[in-house]
Amino acid sequence: MAVVDDELNDSPLLRQVLGDALVPMQRFHDKLLREGVERGIIGPRDGDIIWERHILNSAAIVPFVRERLSTDGRTATVADIGSGGGFPGIVLAACLPQCSVVLVEPMERRVTWLQEVVDELHLANAVVIRKRAEDLVPQSSKASILHNTKSSQSRHHGRRRIEKQSVSAYGRVGSLASTDARNADSQQDVNDHDSSEVTGGAGLPDVQSNLSIPQTFDVVTCRAVAPMTKLAGWTLPLLRSRGQLIALKGRSAQAELDKAAKEIKKYHGENPRVCLAPVAPGLENTHVVLVDKH
């Protein structure tokens, strides 16, 4: 195997951005370089840009999470949904050891990878579980969402009956047209939520960790998981009141928010906005979507 020279190897930017997390992130970088392509964690052309594309890009979320840290001495809890190769969850756990980070991933082979990384980097504040995000939603939240949905549907059907009666009174024949944008959303979904890969157990927590899995979290993070129309339902129910969704997104972030406005409101999200997230001096910024939980 040819030696790959990452463009940012030995760059002072790494220490500037990562600080004390540079040492574990160097080990993470080396593992990605050795095994990442073969195990399907990174793309075949990513070998010389692992620092910028994956590690520093993930670290751009750290300042936003740091702003949410508890000031009452309580350990802040973070759920990283669809952790995949560890972006941003592994990077976040290394950069913020004062947080408790739960890496949520449904695919067995990725769970295995994540557990190896947690062990090799000695991330005592991280735990890996094999579940889908929707399987973590507390039963009380599911009941509340179902009740609100049924109430909304009942009001909607009532309006439809009135509309149909009105149409009949004027002697018009035909059916009301409807559209379904969900098909377009499903084409954009890059998260592999394959139910055949999900077990009904409690996942694969680090047996050396004393971390427990809370029912709700202070912060939920994710990167390249799904469009906001789906992400709202997967993540907002996992947040405690006044918690925050912090999602790394691309340039279409605002368009996604606009399209997902109803879903965000349905799951008690508020003040959705897009912020530029600096990656490092001289490197292209990324985007972060922030949604507060009512």
N, C-alpha and C positions, 0 to 999 in steps of 0.2 A: 504494500500500500504506500502510495507516494505521500511524502510529508506535505501537509497543507499549512501554509503560513497565513494565519488570520490577519487581516489588515490592521487590527487594533492590538495585536500582541505587543506587550511592553509599553503600550501607550499610557501616559499619565492620566488620561481621561478615565481609565478604569478605576484607579484609586480615588479620583475626584468624585466619581459618581457612586461607587460601591462602598468606599470607606473600609470598615473592618470586615465587611462581607466579601472582600476581594479574594481572600484565601479560599474559602469554601466555593466561591464562584469559579475560581481557577480550576478546582477539581471537577466541578460540574461541567465546565467548558471542555476539559480533557475527556471526560466520559462521553459527552455528546460527540466529540470529534472521533473517538475510537469506535463507538457503538451506535451512534444516533441514526446514521443512514441505514445501516443493516437492519436495525430494529424498527424502522419506520417512524422515528421520532422527529427527524428533520429531513429536509429535501436533499437530493444528491448534489445540488449546487450550493448548499449552505455552508460547506466546510470552512470557507475562508471569511465568512461573515457571521459566524455564530454570536460573537460579542454584540455586534450592532443589531442584527435582526431579531435575536431571541433574548439575550440576557439584558442588555441595556434597554431594549424596548420594553421588557417586562419591568425593569427597575423604574421606568417613568411613572409607574403607578404608586410608588412608595410614598412620595410627598403627600399624595391625596389621602392615602390610608393613615399616614402619620397624623394628619389633621383631625382624624376621627378617634384618636387614642383617648382612652378614659383618663380623666384627671383626678378620679377619686381613689386611685390605687388598685382598682379592679383590672384584671388582665383582659384586654380587648380580644374579642373572638372574631375570626375571619373565616369565611367559607370560600374556597376557590372552586368554582363550578366548571366541570369539564377540564380538569387540570392537564390532561394529555401528557405531554413531555415534561411538565413542570412550569409552564408559563401561564400566568406570572407567579403561581403559588410557591414554588421552590425558591425563586428569587426573593419573593416577599418574606418568606420565613427566615431566610438568611440575613436579610437587611433589617428586619424588625424582630429580634429575638424576644422582645417583651410582649409580642402578640402570640396568641394561640391560633394556629392555622390548620384548618381541616381541608385536605385535598380530596375533592369529590370527583370520582371518575368511574364510569360504568364498565369500561372495557378491561378485561382481565390482563391482557399483555401490558397495557399501560399502567395498570395498578402495580404489576410486578416491577416495572421500571421505576415508578415513583417510590416504591418501598426501598428499592436498592439505593436510590439517590438519597433518600432521607437517612438511611443507615450509614452510607459511606460519607456523607457530609456531617453526620452527628447532629442532625437538626432535632434537638430535644423538644422544640416547640411545635413540631409538625406531626400530624397523624394522617394516614391514608385510609379512605374507606371506599369500597366498591359499591356504589349506588348511583342511581339517577337523581338529579336535583329534586324532581317532583316526588320521589319516594321519601325525602327528608322533611317534607312539609308537615308540620304538626297537625294532628287530626282536628283540633279546634279551628285552625285556619282553613282547612279544607271544608269544614262544615259551614263556616262563615261565607266562604267564596261561593259554595254551592247554593246557599240560601239567597245570596245577593243575585246570583245568576238566574235562579228560578223566578225570583220576584221581577227581575228585568224582563225575562221571557214572557211572564204572565202579562205584564203591562204592554209588551210589544204585540202579543197575540190579541189582546183586547183592542188595540188600535187597528190591527189588521182586519178584525171582524167588522168594526165600524166602517173601515174603508171599503170592504167588499159589499156591505149593505148599501153604502152610498152609490157604488158603481151599479149595483143591481137596480136601484131606484131610477137611475137615468137610462136604463135599458142598454147599457154598454156590456159587451161580452169580451172576455179575455182574461188573462191571468196577470198578476203583478210580477214585473221583472225583478230579478235579484242577481247580485253578483257575489263572488266569493274570492277574496284576495288571498286566502290562505294557500292556494295552490302555488302562487308566485313565491310566497314566503318559504314554502317547503323546498323550493329549488335552491334557495340561498343557504339552507341549513347545512353548515359544515361540521356540526357536532354529531358524532356517531352514537346516538342514543338507541343502540340496538338492544331490545329487551332480551334477546337470546343470550346476551353477554352479562346479564344482571342476575345476581343471586338474591335470595330472600334473606340472607344472613346479615350480620352486622358489619360486613366489610372486613378489611384486613388492617386493623390498627397496629401500630408499632407496640410490640409486647413490652418494650422497655419504657414506654411513655406512660405518664400518669394523667395524660390529657383525657378528659371526658368530652363526649359530643353533645354540645348544647342543642336545645330545640330551635332556638333562634340566635341570630348573630348580630354583632355590631356593624359588620361590613360584609358584603358579598362581592367577590371579584370574579372576573372572567376575561378571556381573550380569545377572539375568533371562534366563538361558540355557536351563535345563532343570531338572526335578526331580532331587533327589539320586540317585534310583535310576539315572538315566542319567548324571548328572554325574560320579559316582564312576568309571565306566569311561572317561570321556573325559579326566579330569584327573589322577587319582592316578598312572597310569602315566607321566605326564610329569614327575613330581617325583623328584628325587634323594633318597637316604636322608636322613632328618631334615628333608626339605622340608615345606612346608605348603600346603594348599589354603585360600584365603581367598575366600569367596563371599558377595557381597551378596545377602541374601534378605529375604523379607517375613515377616509374622507367623506363617506356617505352617512356619517353619524347623524347629522341633523335631519336628513331625509328619513332615516330610520325612526328617529324620535317622533317626527311629525306623523308618520304612518301608524305609530304604536300608541298614540295619545289615549285612545279609548281603553286599550289593554292596561296601560300604566295606571289610569284612574281606577279601573276595575279592581286592581290589586293594591289599592291604597298608596300608590306612588304619587309624589308631588314634586313640583319644581324641577322637571327634567331639563338638563342643559348639557351643552358640549363645551369642553375646555381643551385648549391646547396643552399638551404635556411635553415639556422639553425632554429630550433623550440625553443629549450631551452637547457641549459647545462644538459647533461645526457640523453636527449631524441633524438630519431632518427630524422635526418634531412629529409626535404622534397625536392622537386624539383620545380623550377620555370622556365617556358619558357618565354623568352623575344623576342619580334619582334618589330623592329622599323618601323615607317611609313615614307616612302620617302617624 
